[in-house]
Structure formats: C-alpha cells, structure tokens
Amino acid sequence: MEFPATFDRESADPSYLTILLQDYVSVTVRHGEMGALDDLVSSLKGETTLPVLHLAQIIYMILDQFADLNVEVQVAIRDQILLMSNNLSENPGKVSTNDLSRLRAQVENLVSLVENQLYCISGLNASDNELLQDPHRKAYIQDLLSETEIMQSGVYRLENRVKDLYNDYQAVGNERVEKRLRLLTIVSAITLPLGLLAGLLGMNVGGVPGTRTPSGFIIVIVLMVLIILAEFWYFTRKGWFD
C-alpha cells in the first residue's frame, strides 16, 4: 500500500509512504520527508510507551499519526478562515484575491489528501491479508476508517466555508465598486448644470446677460454655489450618500 502522507499545504505533490505487510514483517519505505515517523519512532522507544502486540497495531499507529497531523492542519486552516472572515467584516482592505486563492489551494490539497487516505484505508479494511483478519486487529483499521471519514466531512465543511468566504469577498468588492460608481454619478449630476451654465454664459454672441454688469462674475459664482448646495441637499435627503 502506498499511503499519501504529505502535510505541506503549499504543495499539491504528496509524499508517499509504502507499507509492505508480509507474514510477521512490516517494511515501510519513505518517498519524501516525513518527520511524523521520526516522532513516532522516538515515542515507541520511550519507557512509558505501551507494548506493541502485533503488526496491525504498528500500522494503526503509523496511519493514526498522519491522521493527527491532518487534524492539526484542519485546525490551522479553520483559524485562518476565521481570521480572514473577521478582516473582511472589519477591514476588507486587508484581504486580497491572492490570499483567498492561496487559502483555497490549501483546502483543495487537504481535500485531495484526505480522500486518497480514505481510499487507502478502505482498501486496507477490505484486504484479505491474514494478519488483519483477527477481529481485535480488524478493530484498529475500522476505528481508523471511521476517524478518516469524520475527517473527510470536516475538510468538506472547510471547503464550503472557503467558498462562502470567497462569495462574501466578491459581494464586498461589488459593494465597493457600486459606491464608487454612485459617487461618480453624483459628481457628474452636480457638475452637469454647472457646465451647462458656464457654456451658456461663455457663448460669444450678443445679449448674454451680465456681460456689462461689474458684479456679474460674483453673481454667477454665487449662483453656482447655490446650485451645488441645492443638489447636495437633494441627494442627501434621498439617501444617495448612505
């Protein structure tokens, strides 16, 4: 059995552990760095460790060690999702598309890893290996299978939470764009009558009012300010700035 055992959230290429179980000998071959096995070997050498009675127990301990690391990764990603969700609520500027894409990739790697592990453990549970047929030994594998199925449900929930977070990010972005467009619309609506007034008074034709009045410029400026104030009052009353 080749068991996927990578825990690098940034990498989609898993490291595999080959497990050969024959008669009363178990051989493991590492295909990549697996510090978890070093920790397990150190714990087995300890004086307070419970005695190992059979090979099925060793297989269970190896796979259970990887399952514990999966749980740690799930908790870390869950905390990261919670932190990003809080930032999105309080300060959306702290959350970027790259952060969400990296988080989604980490969750997808974890989902793929757990699905492959569940497939391997299911095959191990259905194996006809004589060393695993004893009911007591079989219980180890069945317990591990149940634990992995629960883990799979957990990573699927993480996947859904990341999708919800991405949707919330898009909603916040759309709201930000909508506010900017609304502000530009208000500015355009305010400057439109001012431009029309300036165009009318700037025509080089006879009969333009105020051209011979010494205070004509001041009158036009005051008129423009009154128009701006009237429009600002109207838009505020209609809730355009909310």
The 8 nearest C-alpha neighbors of each residue, nearest first, counted from 0:
[[1, 18, 17, 2, 19, 119, 16, 123],
 [2, 0, 17, 16, 15, 18, 3, 119],
 [1, 3, 16, 15, 0, 4, 17, 116],
 [4, 2, 15, 14, 13, 5, 116, 16],
 [3, 5, 15, 14, 2, 65, 16, 13],
 [6, 4, 13, 14, 7, 3, 15, 33],
 [5, 7, 8, 4, 69, 68, 72, 13],
 [6, 8, 9, 10, 5, 11, 13, 105],
 [7, 9, 105, 10, 6, 108, 109, 11],
 [8, 10, 7, 105, 11, 104, 101, 108],
 [11, 9, 7, 12, 8, 13, 108, 105],
 [10, 12, 108, 13, 9, 8, 7, 104],
 [13, 11, 10, 14, 5, 108, 7, 9],
 [14, 12, 5, 3, 11, 15, 4, 10],
 [13, 15, 5, 31, 30, 4, 3, 12],
 [16, 14, 3, 30, 2, 4, 1, 13],
 [15, 17, 29, 2, 1, 28, 30, 18],
 [16, 18, 1, 28, 27, 0, 2, 15],
 [19, 17, 27, 0, 26, 1, 16, 20],
 [20, 18, 26, 25, 27, 21, 17, 0],
 [19, 21, 25, 24, 18, 26, 22, 23],
 [22, 20, 24, 23, 19, 25, 130, 128],
 [21, 23, 24, 20, 130, 25, 129, 128],
 [24, 22, 21, 25, 54, 20, 130, 53],
 [23, 25, 21, 22, 20, 26, 54, 19],
 [24, 26, 20, 19, 21, 27, 23, 54],
 [25, 27, 19, 18, 24, 20, 28, 17],
 [28, 26, 18, 17, 19, 29, 16, 25],
 [29, 27, 17, 16, 30, 18, 26, 15],
 [28, 30, 16, 31, 17, 15, 27, 32],
 [31, 29, 15, 14, 16, 28, 32, 17],
 [30, 32, 14, 29, 33, 15, 16, 5],
 [31, 33, 34, 30, 29, 14, 5, 35],
 [34, 32, 35, 36, 31, 37, 29, 5],
 [33, 35, 37, 36, 32, 38, 39, 31],
 [34, 36, 38, 33, 37, 39, 64, 65],
 [37, 35, 39, 38, 34, 33, 40, 61],
 [36, 38, 34, 40, 39, 35, 41, 33],
 [39, 37, 41, 35, 36, 40, 42, 34],
 [38, 40, 36, 42, 37, 41, 43, 35],
 [41, 39, 43, 37, 42, 38, 36, 44],
 [42, 40, 38, 44, 39, 43, 37, 45],
 [41, 43, 39, 45, 44, 40, 38, 48],
 [44, 42, 40, 45, 41, 48, 39, 46],
 [43, 45, 41, 42, 40, 46, 48, 39],
 [46, 44, 42, 43, 47, 48, 41, 40],
 [45, 47, 48, 44, 43, 49, 42, 50],
 [48, 46, 45, 49, 42, 43, 44, 50],
 [49, 47, 46, 45, 43, 50, 42, 44],
 [48, 50, 47, 51, 43, 46, 45, 52],
 [51, 49, 52, 48, 43, 47, 53, 46],
 [52, 50, 53, 49, 56, 57, 54, 43],
 [51, 53, 50, 56, 54, 55, 57, 49],
 [52, 54, 55, 56, 51, 57, 136, 23],
 [55, 53, 57, 56, 58, 25, 23, 52],
 [56, 54, 58, 57, 53, 136, 59, 131],
 [55, 57, 59, 54, 58, 53, 60, 51],
 [58, 56, 60, 54, 59, 55, 61, 53],
 [59, 57, 55, 61, 56, 60, 62, 54],
 [58, 60, 56, 62, 57, 61, 63, 55],
 [59, 61, 63, 57, 58, 62, 64, 56],
 [62, 60, 64, 58, 63, 59, 57, 65],
 [61, 63, 65, 59, 64, 60, 58, 66],
 [62, 64, 66, 60, 65, 61, 59, 67],
 [65, 63, 61, 67, 62, 66, 60, 68],
 [64, 66, 68, 62, 63, 67, 69, 4],
 [67, 65, 63, 69, 68, 64, 62, 70],
 [68, 66, 70, 64, 69, 65, 63, 71],
 [69, 67, 71, 65, 70, 66, 72, 64],
 [70, 68, 66, 72, 67, 71, 73, 65],
 [69, 71, 73, 67, 68, 72, 74, 66],
 [72, 70, 68, 74, 69, 73, 75, 67],
 [71, 73, 75, 69, 70, 74, 76, 68],
 [74, 72, 70, 76, 71, 75, 77, 69],
 [73, 75, 77, 71, 72, 76, 78, 70],
 [76, 74, 72, 78, 77, 73, 79, 71],
 [77, 75, 79, 73, 78, 74, 80, 72],
 [76, 78, 74, 80, 79, 75, 73, 81],
 [79, 77, 81, 75, 76, 80, 82, 74],
 [78, 80, 76, 82, 77, 81, 83, 75],
 [81, 79, 77, 83, 78, 82, 84, 76],
 [82, 80, 84, 78, 79, 83, 85, 77],
 [81, 83, 79, 85, 84, 80, 78, 86],
 [84, 82, 86, 80, 85, 81, 87, 79],
 [83, 85, 81, 87, 82, 86, 80, 88],
 [86, 84, 88, 82, 87, 83, 89, 81],
 [87, 85, 83, 90, 89, 88, 84, 91],
 [86, 88, 91, 84, 85, 90, 89, 83],
 [89, 87, 85, 86, 90, 84, 91, 83],
 [88, 90, 86, 87, 85, 91, 84, 92],
 [89, 91, 86, 92, 87, 93, 88, 94],
 [92, 90, 87, 93, 94, 86, 88, 89],
 [91, 93, 90, 94, 95, 87, 86, 89],
 [92, 94, 91, 90, 86, 95, 87, 83],
 [95, 93, 92, 91, 87, 98, 83, 86],
 [96, 94, 98, 97, 93, 99, 92, 91],
 [95, 97, 99, 98, 100, 94, 168, 101],
 [96, 98, 100, 95, 99, 101, 94, 102],
 [99, 97, 101, 95, 96, 100, 102, 94],
 [98, 100, 102, 96, 97, 101, 103, 95],
 [99, 101, 97, 103, 102, 98, 96, 104],
 [100, 102, 104, 98, 103, 99, 97, 105],
 [103, 101, 99, 105, 104, 100, 98, 106],
 [102, 104, 100, 106, 105, 101, 99, 107],
 [103, 105, 107, 101, 102, 106, 108, 100],
 [106, 104, 8, 102, 108, 103, 107, 9],
 [105, 107, 109, 103, 108, 104, 110, 158],
 [106, 108, 110, 104, 109, 105, 111, 103],
 [109, 107, 105, 111, 106, 110, 11, 112],
 [108, 110, 112, 106, 107, 111, 113, 105],
 [111, 109, 107, 113, 112, 108, 154, 106],
 [110, 112, 114, 108, 109, 113, 107, 115],
 [111, 113, 109, 115, 110, 114, 108, 116],
 [114, 112, 116, 110, 115, 111, 117, 151],
 [115, 113, 117, 111, 116, 112, 110, 118],
 [116, 114, 118, 112, 117, 113, 111, 119],
 [115, 117, 113, 119, 118, 114, 120, 3],
 [118, 116, 114, 120, 115, 119, 121, 147],
 [117, 119, 115, 121, 116, 120, 114, 122],
 [120, 118, 122, 116, 117, 121, 123, 115],
 [119, 121, 123, 117, 122, 118, 144, 124],
 [122, 120, 124, 118, 123, 119, 117, 125],
 [123, 121, 125, 119, 120, 124, 126, 118],
 [122, 124, 120, 126, 121, 125, 119, 140],
 [123, 125, 121, 122, 126, 140, 120, 141],
 [126, 124, 122, 123, 121, 127, 120, 128],
 [127, 125, 123, 128, 124, 122, 131, 132],
 [126, 128, 129, 125, 132, 131, 123, 130],
 [127, 129, 126, 130, 131, 132, 20, 21],
 [130, 128, 132, 131, 127, 133, 22, 126],
 [129, 131, 128, 132, 133, 22, 55, 54],
 [132, 130, 129, 128, 137, 133, 136, 55],
 [133, 131, 129, 130, 137, 134, 128, 136],
 [132, 134, 136, 135, 131, 137, 130, 129],
 [135, 133, 137, 136, 132, 138, 131, 139],
 [136, 134, 138, 137, 133, 139, 132, 131],
 [137, 135, 133, 138, 134, 139, 131, 55],
 [138, 136, 134, 139, 140, 135, 131, 133],
 [137, 139, 141, 135, 136, 140, 142, 134],
 [140, 138, 142, 137, 141, 136, 59, 143],
 [139, 141, 143, 137, 142, 138, 124, 144],
 [142, 140, 144, 138, 143, 139, 145, 137],
 [141, 143, 145, 139, 144, 140, 138, 146],
 [142, 144, 146, 140, 141, 145, 147, 139],
 [145, 143, 141, 147, 142, 146, 120, 140],
 [146, 144, 148, 142, 143, 147, 141, 149],
 [145, 147, 143, 149, 144, 148, 150, 142],
 [146, 148, 150, 144, 149, 145, 117, 151],
 [149, 147, 151, 145, 150, 146, 144, 152],
 [150, 148, 152, 146, 147, 151, 145, 153],
 [149, 151, 147, 153, 148, 152, 146, 154],
 [150, 152, 148, 154, 153, 149, 147, 113],
 [153, 151, 155, 149, 150, 154, 156, 148],
 [152, 154, 150, 156, 151, 155, 149, 157],
 [153, 155, 157, 151, 156, 152, 110, 158],
 [156, 154, 158, 152, 157, 153, 151, 159],
 [157, 155, 159, 153, 154, 158, 160, 152],
 [156, 158, 154, 160, 155, 159, 161, 153],
 [157, 159, 155, 161, 156, 160, 154, 106],
 [160, 158, 162, 156, 161, 157, 163, 155],
 [159, 161, 163, 157, 162, 158, 164, 156],
 [160, 162, 164, 158, 163, 159, 165, 157],
 [163, 161, 159, 165, 160, 164, 166, 158],
 [164, 162, 160, 166, 161, 165, 167, 159],
 [163, 165, 161, 167, 162, 166, 160, 168],
 [164, 166, 168, 162, 167, 163, 161, 169],
 [167, 165, 163, 169, 168, 164, 170, 162],
 [168, 166, 170, 164, 165, 169, 171, 163],
 [169, 167, 165, 171, 166, 170, 172, 164],
 [168, 170, 172, 166, 167, 171, 173, 165],
 [169, 171, 167, 173, 172, 168, 174, 166],
 [172, 170, 174, 168, 169, 173, 167, 175],
 [173, 171, 169, 175, 174, 170, 168, 176],
 [174, 172, 170, 176, 175, 171, 177, 169],
 [173, 175, 177, 171, 172, 176, 170, 178],
 [174, 176, 172, 178, 173, 177, 171, 179],
 [177, 175, 173, 179, 178, 174, 180, 172],
 [176, 178, 174, 180, 175, 179, 181, 173],
 [179, 177, 181, 175, 176, 180, 182, 174],
 [180, 178, 182, 176, 181, 177, 183, 175],
 [181, 179, 183, 177, 182, 178, 184, 176],
 [180, 182, 184, 178, 179, 183, 177, 185],
 [183, 181, 179, 185, 184, 180, 178, 186],
 [182, 184, 180, 186, 181, 185, 187, 179],
 [183, 185, 181, 187, 182, 186, 180, 188],
 [186, 184, 188, 182, 187, 183, 189, 181],
 [187, 185, 183, 189, 188, 184, 190, 182],
 [186, 188, 184, 190, 185, 189, 191, 183],
 [187, 189, 185, 191, 186, 190, 184, 192],
 [190, 188, 186, 187, 191, 185, 227, 230],
 [189, 191, 193, 187, 188, 192, 194, 186],
 [190, 192, 194, 188, 193, 189, 187, 195],
 [193, 191, 195, 194, 190, 196, 189, 188],
 [194, 192, 190, 196, 195, 191, 197, 223],
 [193, 195, 197, 191, 192, 196, 190, 198],
 [194, 196, 192, 198, 193, 197, 191, 199],
 [197, 195, 193, 199, 198, 194, 192, 200],
 [198, 196, 194, 200, 195, 199, 201, 193],
 [199, 197, 201, 195, 196, 200, 194, 202],
 [200, 198, 196, 201, 197, 202, 195, 207],
 [199, 201, 197, 198, 202, 196, 207, 208],
 [200, 202, 198, 199, 197, 203, 207, 196],
 [203, 201, 204, 200, 199, 198, 207, 205],
 [202, 204, 201, 205, 207, 200, 199, 206],
 [205, 203, 202, 206, 207, 201, 200, 199],
 [204, 206, 207, 203, 202, 208, 210, 200],
 [205, 207, 208, 204, 210, 209, 203, 202],
 [206, 208, 205, 210, 200, 209, 204, 202],
 [209, 207, 210, 206, 200, 211, 212, 215],
 [208, 210, 212, 215, 211, 207, 216, 213],
 [211, 209, 212, 208, 207, 215, 213, 206],
 [210, 212, 209, 213, 215, 208, 214, 207],
 [211, 213, 209, 215, 214, 210, 208, 216],
 [214, 212, 215, 211, 216, 210, 209, 217],
 [213, 215, 217, 212, 216, 218, 209, 219],
 [216, 214, 209, 218, 212, 217, 213, 219],
 [217, 215, 219, 218, 214, 220, 213, 209],
 [218, 216, 220, 214, 219, 215, 221, 222],
 [217, 219, 215, 221, 216, 220, 222, 214],
 [218, 220, 222, 216, 221, 217, 223, 215],
 [221, 219, 223, 217, 222, 218, 224, 216],
 [222, 220, 224, 218, 223, 219, 217, 225],
 [221, 223, 219, 225, 220, 224, 218, 226],
 [224, 222, 226, 220, 225, 221, 219, 227],
 [225, 223, 227, 221, 226, 222, 228, 220],
 [224, 226, 228, 222, 223, 227, 229, 221],
 [225, 227, 223, 229, 224, 228, 230, 222],
 [228, 226, 224, 230, 225, 229, 231, 223],
 [229, 227, 231, 225, 230, 226, 232, 224],
 [228, 230, 226, 232, 231, 227, 225, 233],
 [229, 231, 233, 227, 232, 228, 234, 226],
 [230, 232, 228, 234, 233, 229, 227, 235],
 [233, 231, 229, 235, 230, 234, 228, 236],
 [232, 234, 230, 236, 231, 235, 229, 237],
 [235, 233, 237, 231, 239, 236, 232, 230],
 [236, 234, 238, 232, 237, 233, 239, 240],
 [235, 237, 233, 238, 234, 232, 239, 231],
 [236, 238, 234, 235, 239, 233, 240, 232],
 [237, 239, 235, 241, 236, 240, 234, 233],
 [240, 238, 234, 241, 237, 235, 181, 236],
 [239, 241, 238, 235, 234, 182, 237, 181],
 [240, 238, 239, 235, 237, 178, 234, 236]]
